[in-house]
Amino acid sequence: MCSLTLFPPPLPDGQTTLCESNNELLSGSNTQMPPLYSVQNASPMSLHFPRESLKLHSRTESSSKAAFLDHSETLWMRICQLGNIFVPPEVPKWLSVGSGCILALLRWISSFHSSLFPHLTLSSEDMIAEFSQVLNWSDCVVRAFAWHPHTDKFAVALLDESIKIYNPKSTTTPTLKHRLQRNVAAMQWKPLCASALAVACQNCVLVWHVDPCSLSARPSSSCAQVLSHPGHAPVTSIAWSPSGALLLSASPMDTSMMVWDVAAESCVPLQRVGGGGVTFLSWSPDGSHVLASTPSALFRVWETRMWTCERWPCLKGRCQSGCWSPDGSRLLFAVEGETVIYALTFAGGPQAAAVVADLSETTFHTEDGDLIVGGEIQSLAWDPRGERLAVLLKGSTNRPAIIAVFKTRTSPIFELLPCGFVQGEPGVEPRLMQFHPNFQHGALLTVCWSSGRITHVPFYFLTSAAPLVGLSGSPSRLHPLERPADFASQSLFTELLS
């Protein structure tokens, strides 16, 4: 099993991770840039969104709630509020007593239900923060990030409820705003389409249609489709099918996973008993399976041919995050309250989950003193080639949040090797990460930091298809995924050893 004890120590203060070349991570000051990084123009622009530059809304959810009745409230929630209504004296006593008993019973059932699923007592914003893939979502300047699957453009959702679209081939930066675009939890571009962007919001799913050839910096709200369903809010996760024909949405308040036909603005609920809702979705790249996490200690894996599912119970907590191998045959996932990564293999039918990596707290002796790294996992990201796995580790008072990167091999056997840690400027922590879907020089990891800065870390490596040059322009000295000498005698995870 691969663990953090096999990793090189974290960088000293003042150093940031620049890139990987010749099978090692290179570091330097934040102003430095590796030669290939600039010469080949392999990495897109880095951005910075200072918190003070954003115009934040001062109106709170509670103040607006008092003035208006939310149309998305379920019948059950409205019944529970009837106890606050004044009963006129002319109402017969037997009717008043009977209704009081019924309301008391309903409240008891509601209390019992909430004890089974504590997340139901949270506000919409707290619920999004609890189940978001973004670390400390409530206080994060960048709340969502999405690369386009086929081009170099990307979308950034900010704390001020706006979404900006950046394209290096265009001088225009469209800003998307909508009255229903509140508390954005996730975004995803539609595959095989240049213009459609799905946005998971507090009360609905918005699908923006932004013409890439348009010069408008502020597209009209009429460019957005509104997809909503009673009781299906807040929406915490969305996932397009690889063909772009279907869109899935999930809400912790709804036990149904919605399958949307966006063109018809209609949906089919896929409901299963147990779990208390759906929190996170991930569609396999081959389109054959969908991971659906719940707030409880179980998750489901749906097969998309007949839309049947398998339940997978967890020992400690809910499935926090998951990612698929490029061929869709293997699922890596992390469980809340645990410090390990599990793997499920679906080739030849599902098998028992195996532990492939241990990220327990590890003490490194550095020039700046002892540094503790490790702990629970916030999110996982696997690059489209299946050769780099990024793991965002939660921080605490005695250890920083950090990104650990593994080298992976999926064929002929699954193998996991240590690569190193990705670190930013002093005093900032990673909040969100995503791999570029079409980086031509290896893998490109985009990281959104607590300071509001967005940077891109390229991983230059050889693939099985063709050689790749290093920073100096010469072929890399090591073969892809070759074990460094220091690790040759260590016990690393492979399927043959497990």
Secondary structure per residue as TSV (DSSP state, phi and psi in degrees):
chain	resnum	aa	ss	phi	psi
A	1	M	-	360.0	138.7
A	2	C	E	-85.2	137.8
A	3	S	E	-138.4	171.4
A	4	L	G	-69.0	-18.4
A	5	T	G	-64.3	-19.3
A	6	L	G	-88.3	-6.9
A	7	F	S	-80.2	150.9
A	8	P	-	-65.8	154.2
A	9	P	-	-65.0	155.0
A	10	P	-	-61.5	163.7
A	11	L	-	-70.9	151.8
A	12	P	-	-70.6	164.5
A	13	D	T	-57.7	140.9
A	14	G	T	91.5	-7.7
A	15	Q	-	-107.5	143.1
A	16	T	E	-124.4	156.7
A	17	T	E	-78.3	125.8
A	18	L	E	-98.8	-49.8
A	19	C	E	-171.1	176.4
A	20	E	E	-115.1	132.4
A	21	S	E	-148.9	143.0
A	22	N	T	53.8	39.6
A	23	N	T	66.4	23.7
A	24	E	E	-143.8	149.1
A	25	L	E	-81.9	131.0
A	26	L	E	-100.8	145.7
A	27	S	E	-130.1	167.5
A	28	G	E	-179.5	-170.4
A	29	S	-	-74.5	165.5
A	30	N	T	-66.6	-20.0
A	31	T	T	-88.1	-12.3
A	32	Q	-	-78.9	156.0
A	33	M	-	-145.3	127.1
A	34	P	-	-62.9	148.9
A	35	P	H	-55.6	-49.6
A	36	L	H	-62.3	-28.6
A	37	Y	H	-59.1	-40.6
A	38	S	H	-97.6	-35.4
A	39	V	H	-66.4	-46.5
A	40	Q	S	-85.9	-4.6
A	41	N	-	53.1	41.1
A	42	A	-	-78.2	-19.8
A	43	S	S	-113.6	142.1
A	44	P	-	-76.8	-177.8
A	45	M	-	-66.6	145.4
A	46	S	-	-94.2	143.0
A	47	L	E	-124.8	159.5
A	48	H	E	-140.7	126.9
A	49	F	-	-119.7	89.5
A	50	P	-	-61.2	140.1
A	51	R	G	-59.1	-38.2
A	52	E	G	-69.8	-15.9
A	53	S	G	-84.6	-10.1
A	54	L	S	-92.4	136.7
A	55	K	-	-89.2	98.7
A	56	L	-	-85.4	148.4
A	57	H	-	-76.1	134.2
A	58	S	-	-91.2	-18.3
A	59	R	-	-75.8	129.2
A	60	T	-	-91.0	164.0
A	61	E	H	-65.1	-36.6
A	62	S	H	-68.8	-35.4
A	63	S	H	-69.4	-40.4
A	64	S	H	-73.5	-29.7
A	65	K	H	-64.0	-34.8
A	66	A	H	-68.6	-26.7
A	67	A	H	-90.3	-26.8
A	68	F	S	-131.7	148.8
A	69	L	-	-91.4	120.2
A	70	D	-	-64.7	123.7
A	71	H	T	-66.7	-16.4
A	72	S	T	-87.4	-0.9
A	73	E	-	-64.6	136.4
A	74	T	-	-78.2	164.8
A	75	L	H	-59.7	-37.7
A	76	W	H	-61.3	-43.1
A	77	M	H	-65.4	-36.9
A	78	R	H	-71.1	-35.9
A	79	I	H	-63.0	-40.6
A	80	C	H	-66.3	-20.5
A	81	Q	T	-87.8	-5.7
A	82	L	G	-68.0	-22.4
A	83	G	G	-65.3	-17.2
A	84	N	G	-87.0	-3.7
A	85	I	S	-83.8	134.0
A	86	F	-	-69.2	133.5
A	87	V	-	-97.6	116.8
A	88	P	-	-61.8	150.9
A	89	P	T	-66.0	-23.1
A	90	E	T	-74.2	-9.6
A	91	V	S	-70.9	131.8
A	92	P	-	-54.5	143.0
A	93	K	H	-62.3	-41.3
A	94	W	H	-62.0	-34.6
A	95	L	H	-71.2	-39.7
A	96	S	H	-64.9	-44.6
A	97	V	H	-66.2	-43.0
A	98	G	H	-62.3	-44.5
A	99	S	H	-66.3	-34.8
A	100	G	H	-63.8	-39.7
A	101	C	H	-66.2	-41.3
A	102	I	H	-64.3	-42.8
A	103	L	H	-65.1	-37.3
A	104	A	H	-62.9	-41.1
A	105	L	H	-64.6	-41.9
A	106	L	H	-63.2	-39.6
A	107	R	H	-66.5	-37.7
A	108	W	H	-64.6	-42.5
A	109	I	H	-63.6	-41.3
A	110	S	H	-63.4	-41.1
A	111	S	H	-64.4	-41.1
A	112	F	H	-65.6	-41.0
A	113	H	H	-63.3	-39.7
A	114	S	H	-69.2	-30.8
A	115	S	H	-68.5	-30.9
A	116	L	H	-75.4	-35.7
A	117	F	-	-128.3	82.7
A	118	P	G	-58.7	-23.3
A	119	H	G	-65.7	-17.5
A	120	L	G	-69.1	-17.1
A	121	T	G	-87.1	-6.7
A	122	L	S	-79.5	153.7
A	123	S	-	-72.1	166.6
A	124	S	H	-58.4	-44.6
A	125	E	H	-66.6	-42.1
A	126	D	H	-65.9	-33.5
A	127	M	H	-67.5	-41.1
A	128	I	H	-63.1	-43.8
A	129	A	H	-62.9	-36.5
A	130	E	H	-66.1	-38.7
A	131	F	H	-108.8	4.3
A	132	S	-	-71.2	151.3
A	133	Q	S	-78.6	-8.3
A	134	V	S	-87.4	131.5
A	135	L	T	-73.7	127.5
A	136	N	T	54.5	53.5
A	137	W	G	-55.6	-40.9
A	138	S	G	-58.6	-34.4
A	139	D	G	-105.7	9.4
A	140	C	-	-89.1	133.4
A	141	V	S	-68.0	-44.4
A	142	V	E	-97.2	112.6
A	143	R	E	-96.0	-17.7
A	144	A	E	-160.7	152.7
A	145	F	E	-144.7	141.3
A	146	A	E	-148.3	118.4
A	147	W	E	-76.9	144.7
A	148	H	-	-74.1	139.0
A	149	P	S	-68.9	-15.1
A	150	H	S	-126.4	-12.3
A	151	T	S	-130.5	-179.9
A	152	D	S	-89.0	7.3
A	153	K	-	-85.2	155.8
A	154	F	E	-146.5	160.4
A	155	A	E	-115.3	142.5
A	156	V	E	-127.5	122.7
A	157	A	E	-97.9	129.3
A	158	L	E	-110.4	169.1
A	159	L	T	-62.8	-24.2
A	160	D	T	-87.2	16.7
A	161	E	S	72.2	14.8
A	162	S	-	-101.7	158.2
A	163	I	E	-126.1	129.0
A	164	K	E	-113.7	140.4
A	165	I	E	-114.4	123.4
A	166	Y	E	-113.1	131.9
A	167	N	-	-136.1	118.6
A	168	P	T	-63.2	-17.7
A	169	K	T	-91.9	3.3
A	170	S	-	-131.3	143.6
A	171	T	S	-87.9	-7.7
A	172	T	-	-95.6	134.9
A	173	T	-	-115.6	94.8
A	174	P	-	-62.7	139.1
A	175	T	E	-115.0	122.3
A	176	L	E	-100.8	125.8
A	177	K	-	-137.0	142.9
A	178	H	-	-153.1	146.7
A	179	R	T	-64.6	-23.7
A	180	L	T	-95.5	0.1
A	181	Q	-	-86.2	77.4
A	182	R	-	-123.4	140.3
A	183	N	S	51.4	62.0
A	184	V	-	-66.7	126.0
A	185	A	-	-103.2	-27.8
A	186	A	E	-162.7	158.1
A	187	M	E	-141.9	152.4
A	188	Q	E	-158.0	131.6
A	189	W	E	-75.7	146.4
A	190	K	-	-74.4	128.0
A	191	P	T	-64.1	150.8
A	192	L	T	59.4	29.4
A	193	C	-	-147.1	138.6
A	194	A	S	-87.8	-17.4
A	195	S	S	-121.9	-17.4
A	196	A	E	-91.7	126.0
A	197	L	E	-125.9	119.4
A	198	A	E	-91.2	136.9
A	199	V	E	-128.7	124.0
A	200	A	E	-86.3	116.4
A	201	C	-	-115.6	180.0
A	202	Q	S	-63.7	-41.8
A	203	N	S	-117.4	0.8
A	204	C	-	-167.5	179.7
A	205	V	E	-113.0	126.0
A	206	L	E	-100.8	135.2
A	207	V	E	-117.1	103.2
A	208	W	E	-82.0	141.0
A	209	H	E	-118.7	98.8
A	210	V	-	-110.9	112.2
A	211	D	-	-64.1	118.5
A	212	P	T	-65.4	-17.6
A	213	C	T	-92.2	-5.6
A	214	S	-	-74.1	145.5
A	215	L	-	-98.7	6.8
A	216	S	-	-73.9	130.3
A	217	A	S	-88.4	-10.8
A	218	R	S	-139.1	81.6
A	219	P	-	-57.9	145.4
A	220	S	-	-67.6	152.3
A	221	S	G	-65.4	-15.5
A	222	S	G	-70.4	-10.7
A	223	C	G	-79.8	-1.6
A	224	A	E	-111.9	130.4
A	225	Q	E	-85.1	142.0
A	226	V	E	-107.8	118.4
A	227	L	E	-112.4	115.7
A	228	S	-	-141.9	156.9
A	229	H	-	-147.3	137.9
A	230	P	T	-55.3	130.7
A	231	G	T	80.5	-1.5
A	232	H	-	-102.2	69.0
A	233	A	-	-163.9	147.2
A	234	P	S	-74.6	153.8
A	235	V	-	-90.6	120.3
A	236	T	-	-106.7	-13.5
A	237	S	E	-154.6	146.7
A	238	I	E	-138.9	157.6
A	239	A	E	-156.4	124.6
A	240	W	E	-83.3	147.3
A	241	S	-	-69.4	152.2
A	242	P	T	-57.2	-25.8
A	243	S	T	-85.2	-13.3
A	244	G	S	80.3	6.5
A	245	A	S	-77.0	-31.5
A	246	L	-	-128.2	152.3
A	247	L	E	-126.7	129.4
A	248	L	E	-101.8	146.5
A	249	S	E	-137.4	151.7
A	250	A	E	-136.3	145.9
A	251	S	-	-139.4	135.7
A	252	P	T	-64.5	-17.8
A	253	M	T	-86.6	-7.3
A	254	D	-	-126.5	125.4
A	255	T	S	-75.9	-5.5
A	256	S	E	-96.8	138.3
A	257	M	E	-94.3	124.3
A	258	M	E	-88.2	130.9
A	259	V	E	-107.6	110.3
A	260	W	E	-98.4	135.6
A	261	D	E	-96.9	98.8
A	262	V	T	-64.0	-39.5
A	263	A	T	-61.3	-38.8
A	264	A	T	-90.2	-7.5
A	265	E	T	53.8	40.2
A	266	S	E	-125.1	159.1
A	267	C	E	-140.2	157.4
A	268	V	E	-121.3	119.7
A	269	P	E	-77.5	133.6
A	270	L	E	-108.2	105.5
A	271	Q	E	-114.7	139.0
A	272	R	-	-135.4	146.2
A	273	V	S	-76.0	136.7
A	274	G	S	100.6	148.3
A	275	G	S	107.1	-33.1
A	276	G	S	80.7	12.2
A	277	G	S	140.0	-174.9
A	278	V	-	-131.8	130.0
A	279	T	-	-112.2	-32.1
A	280	F	E	-145.9	137.9
A	281	L	E	-126.4	143.9
A	282	S	E	-149.7	118.6
A	283	W	E	-92.5	130.6
A	284	S	-	-65.3	147.8
A	285	P	T	-59.2	-29.0
A	286	D	T	-85.9	-2.6
A	287	G	S	79.9	4.8
A	288	S	S	-86.7	-24.2
A	289	H	E	-138.1	157.0
A	290	V	E	-133.1	127.7
A	291	L	E	-86.6	129.1
A	292	A	E	-129.1	108.4
A	293	S	E	-85.5	155.8
A	294	T	-	-124.4	167.2
A	295	P	S	-70.2	-12.1
A	296	S	S	-98.7	-178.9
A	297	A	S	-82.3	53.0
A	298	L	E	-157.6	153.7
A	299	F	E	-137.8	165.0
A	300	R	E	-122.5	146.4
A	301	V	E	-118.5	113.5
A	302	W	E	-91.2	140.3
A	303	E	E	-99.0	137.6
A	304	T	T	-94.3	3.1
A	305	R	T	-79.4	-48.9
A	306	M	T	-111.9	-1.4
A	307	W	T	55.5	51.8
A	308	T	E	-106.6	162.1
A	309	C	E	-137.6	160.2
A	310	E	E	-118.2	137.9
A	311	R	E	-90.6	134.8
A	312	W	E	-124.8	106.7
A	313	P	E	-76.1	147.0
A	314	C	-	-107.5	155.9
A	315	L	S	-81.1	-44.2
A	316	K	S	-103.4	-50.9
A	317	G	S	-149.8	-163.6
A	318	R	-	-77.0	163.8
A	319	C	E	-73.5	114.1
A	320	Q	E	-80.9	-41.0
A	321	S	E	-158.2	161.2
A	322	G	E	-159.8	158.9
A	323	C	E	-152.1	154.9
A	324	W	E	-107.6	151.3
A	325	S	-	-70.7	159.6
A	326	P	T	-57.6	-31.6
A	327	D	T	-90.6	-0.4
A	328	G	S	75.5	9.6
A	329	S	S	-89.7	-12.0
A	330	R	E	-138.2	136.9
A	331	L	E	-117.8	125.6
A	332	L	E	-102.6	136.1
A	333	F	E	-147.9	158.7
A	334	A	E	-124.2	148.6
A	335	V	E	-114.4	137.4
A	336	E	T	-59.3	135.9
A	337	G	T	87.0	-4.0
A	338	E	-	-119.1	160.8
A	339	T	-	-117.9	26.0
A	340	V	E	-123.1	161.4
A	341	I	E	-109.4	130.5
A	342	Y	E	-102.8	157.5
A	343	A	E	-131.0	135.5
A	344	L	E	-117.8	132.5
A	345	T	E	-108.8	129.8
A	346	F	-	-108.6	-1.5
A	347	A	T	-71.0	120.8
A	348	G	T	77.9	17.9
A	349	G	S	100.8	150.1
A	350	P	-	-66.9	148.6
A	351	Q	-	-124.3	-177.8
A	352	A	-	-69.2	147.1
A	353	A	-	-70.8	137.1
A	354	A	E	-115.0	142.1
A	355	V	E	-79.7	124.4
A	356	V	E	-112.2	-17.2
A	357	A	E	-153.8	143.3
A	358	D	E	-116.9	119.9
A	359	L	-	-113.1	36.3
A	360	S	-	-62.6	159.6
A	361	E	-	-55.7	132.1
A	362	T	E	-132.9	137.5
A	363	T	E	-97.1	124.1
A	364	F	E	-107.4	138.7
A	365	H	E	-96.2	109.0
A	366	T	E	-115.5	176.7
A	367	E	T	-63.3	-28.1
A	368	D	T	-92.7	9.9
A	369	G	E	109.0	-173.6
A	370	D	E	-74.3	137.5
A	371	L	E	-129.4	127.2
A	372	I	E	-95.5	128.4
A	373	V	E	-131.7	143.0
A	374	G	-	125.8	-178.0
A	375	G	-	125.9	-153.1
A	376	E	-	-70.0	156.9
A	377	I	E	-103.1	131.4
A	378	Q	E	-89.9	-47.2
A	379	S	E	-155.7	160.1
A	380	L	E	-124.2	146.8
A	381	A	E	-145.0	129.7
A	382	W	E	-118.2	128.6
A	383	D	-	-70.6	155.9
A	384	P	T	-61.4	-21.0
A	385	R	T	-82.7	-13.4
A	386	G	S	74.4	30.0
A	387	E	-	-120.2	-9.1
A	388	R	E	-137.1	130.9
A	389	L	E	-117.5	121.7
A	390	A	E	-104.2	135.3
A	391	V	E	-125.8	118.3
A	392	L	E	-89.6	115.5
A	393	L	E	-97.7	134.1
A	394	K	-	-68.0	147.8
A	395	G	-	-99.9	-179.9
A	396	S	-	-153.9	-169.2
A	397	T	S	-66.9	-28.2
A	398	N	S	-108.7	2.3
A	399	R	S	-149.2	141.6
A	400	P	-	-81.6	156.0
A	401	A	-	-70.5	139.9
A	402	I	E	-153.2	159.4
A	403	I	E	-107.2	121.9
A	404	A	E	-101.5	133.9
A	405	V	E	-116.4	131.6
A	406	F	E	-110.4	148.6
A	407	K	E	-88.6	135.1
A	408	T	E	-128.1	154.1
A	409	R	E	-136.0	132.7
A	410	T	-	-108.8	-13.7
A	411	S	S	-142.8	139.3
A	412	P	S	-77.9	-16.5
A	413	I	S	-129.2	161.6
A	414	F	-	-83.3	131.4
A	415	E	E	-140.9	144.1
A	416	L	E	-129.3	124.5
A	417	L	E	-129.0	149.8
A	418	P	E	-73.9	143.8
A	419	C	E	-117.8	-58.3
A	420	G	E	159.6	-173.8
A	421	F	E	-106.5	142.8
A	422	V	E	-101.6	120.9
A	423	Q	-	-128.2	152.7
A	424	G	-	-110.4	-154.1
A	425	E	S	-63.9	156.9
A	426	P	T	-59.1	133.9
A	427	G	T	87.2	-3.3
A	428	V	-	-111.8	154.4
A	429	E	-	-128.6	151.2
A	430	P	E	-70.9	145.0
A	431	R	E	-120.7	-31.4
A	432	L	E	-154.4	145.7
A	433	M	E	-145.9	152.7
A	434	Q	E	-160.4	139.2
A	435	F	E	-84.6	143.2
A	436	H	-	-65.8	133.1
A	437	P	T	-76.5	-14.9
A	438	N	T	-140.3	37.5
A	439	F	-	-72.3	128.0
A	440	Q	T	-89.1	-4.8
A	441	H	T	-115.4	19.3
A	442	G	E	134.4	-107.0
A	443	A	E	-141.6	148.7
A	444	L	E	-129.4	117.1
A	445	L	E	-101.4	120.8
A	446	T	E	-93.9	130.7
A	447	V	E	-124.1	128.8
A	448	C	E	-101.1	126.3
A	449	W	E	-103.8	165.1
A	450	S	T	-64.9	-21.2
A	451	S	T	-79.6	-7.6
A	452	G	S	93.5	4.5
A	453	R	E	-90.7	144.2
A	454	I	E	-118.8	122.0
A	455	T	E	-125.4	167.0
A	456	H	E	-130.3	127.3
A	457	V	E	-111.5	110.0
A	458	P	E	-82.7	142.6
A	459	F	E	-115.8	104.5
A	460	Y	E	-91.5	120.0
A	461	F	-	-151.3	162.6
A	462	L	-	-77.2	147.8
A	463	T	-	-116.0	171.7
A	464	S	S	-71.4	-12.7
A	465	A	S	-87.5	-42.2
A	466	A	S	-156.7	153.0
A	467	P	-	-71.8	157.3
A	468	L	-	-132.5	142.3
A	469	V	B	-81.1	155.8
A	470	G	-	-88.4	-166.4
A	471	L	T	-67.1	-28.8
A	472	S	T	-82.7	-5.8
A	473	G	S	94.7	-8.4
A	474	S	S	-94.9	159.9
A	475	P	B	-60.4	147.6
A	476	S	-	-63.5	146.5
A	477	R	S	-77.8	-29.9
A	478	L	S	-106.4	150.8
A	479	H	-	-77.0	158.6
A	480	P	T	-62.3	134.3
A	481	L	T	65.3	16.0
A	482	E	-	-71.8	136.8
A	483	R	-	-71.5	130.4
A	484	P	-	-63.1	158.2
A	485	A	G	-59.4	-35.5
A	486	D	G	-63.2	-25.0
A	487	F	G	-103.5	0.7
A	488	A	T	-61.9	-33.3
A	489	S	T	-94.3	-0.1
A	490	Q	S	-84.0	155.8
A	491	S	-	-89.1	103.2
A	492	L	-	-102.9	161.4
A	493	F	E	-79.1	127.9
A	494	T	E	-139.2	159.8
A	495	E	T	-67.0	-24.6
A	496	L	T	-73.7	-27.5
A	497	L	T	-91.2	-20.9
A	498	S	-	-76.5	360.0
